[in-house]
Amino acid sequence: CRIACMRTTLDLNSDLLRLAMRETRAKSKTAVVEMGLQALLAIGARKRLKALFGKVTLEKTPRRRG
């Protein structure tokens, strides 16, 4: 494992898992589950970023001419 691994048992819909593996071309069940978790985290990050839109203003930085 890259960082930390946790062994667990999951009851997954076999048809859904098979379709996800075919669609993502994942080599293993573990890979497709990890891809799904990463996708969920990315969706959450985009939602948080979208919520900030218009709430954060940045001051203009003077340009250096040289």
ChimeraX attribute file (.defattr): number of C-alpha atoms within 10 A of each C-alpha:
attribute: neighborCount
match mode: 1-to-1
recipient: residues
	/A:1	5
	/A:2	4
	/A:3	4
	/A:4	5
	/A:5	7
	/A:6	5
	/A:7	5
	/A:8	5
	/A:9	5
	/A:10	6
	/A:11	5
	/A:12	9
	/A:13	8
	/A:14	9
	/A:15	9
	/A:16	10
	/A:17	14
	/A:18	13
	/A:19	11
	/A:20	17
	/A:21	19
	/A:22	12
	/A:23	10
	/A:24	12
	/A:25	11
	/A:26	16
	/A:27	10
	/A:28	10
	/A:29	13
	/A:30	11
	/A:31	14
	/A:32	20
	/A:33	16
	/A:34	13
	/A:35	16
	/A:36	14
	/A:37	12
	/A:38	12
	/A:39	12
	/A:40	12
	/A:41	12
	/A:42	12
	/A:43	12
	/A:44	12
	/A:45	12
	/A:46	12
	/A:47	11
	/A:48	11
	/A:49	10
	/A:50	11
	/A:51	10
	/A:52	10
	/A:53	9
	/A:54	7
	/A:55	7
	/A:56	6
	/A:57	7
	/A:58	5
	/A:59	5
	/A:60	6
	/A:61	6
	/A:62	6
	/A:63	6
	/A:64	5
	/A:65	4
	/A:66	3
